[in-house]
Amino acid sequence: MDSLRMRAGLGTRLRHVLELLDGDVAVYLVDLGVEDYRPRFTPVVGALLSLGPSPIRDLARAVSVTHSAASQTVAQMSKRGLVTLEPGEDARQRIVHLTEKTRALLPLLEAEWAATTAAAAELDAELPHPLGEVLDAIVLALERRPFRERIAAAAADREKSG
């Protein structure tokens, strides 16, 4: 491994892995004829299929992202005609609905999801530990003790020893 990769931080390497995975999923979607759809839309589509029309807050919770991230994704989907937004019970709330355009894409999307799941299983077989299990373990460890606390403790330890 070259020295640049060794110096790259954890976040940089995680983003790079995500770019490699999502980039190839996006290319595969284009190969299927789905050109105006991004892989980051899939969790929202899946949540809406499971939950039905939902407020952005509920979608954020369902897909484990911040409200801001969910709102940005929904805005991108709305611009592409994949979802519509309607006012909720309270003026601040917006309810997200799948459009017929998205529903028409579902057979192609479901084919991509199945192929992606199979490809992920193949990738897992090549790794020393299945990627999904490692990611789940990371989330649990960070829920037990947030990274910020770990950084502060490491900084304090360095200060004491140096």
C-alpha positions, 0 to 999 in steps of 0.5 A: 500500500502506498504512503498516501493511502496509509495516511488517508483518514478513515473517513476518506477511505470509507468515502472512497469505498462508497464512491467505488460501490455507488459509482458502479451501481450507477453505471449498472443502472444506466446499462439497464436504461435507468439514467435519472436515478442515483443509488442514494435514492434506493433507501428512500424508495425502499422506505416508502415502499415499506411505510407508504407516504411518509414525513421526511423525519420518518424517512430519515429515521428509517434509513438512518440518516440525518433529517438534512440528508434525507431532505436533500435526497428527497429534494433531488428525487422531487426534481427528477419526478420520482417523488412528490411532496404534500403538506402534512398535518402541521405546516412544517411537515411535508409528506413524501409520496412515490410517483407513477414514474418511480413505480414504473421503474420498480421492475428494473430497480428490483432487478438491480437490487437483486443483482447488487445483493448477489454481487455484495455476497460475492464481495463478502466471500473475498473479504476476511470479514463480511463487509455488512457485519463489519459495518454493523459492528462499527455502528454498534461500537460508535453508538456505545462510545461516539468517535468524538469521545474517542478522539478527545480521549486519544488527545488527552492521552497524547497530552499526558505522554508527550 
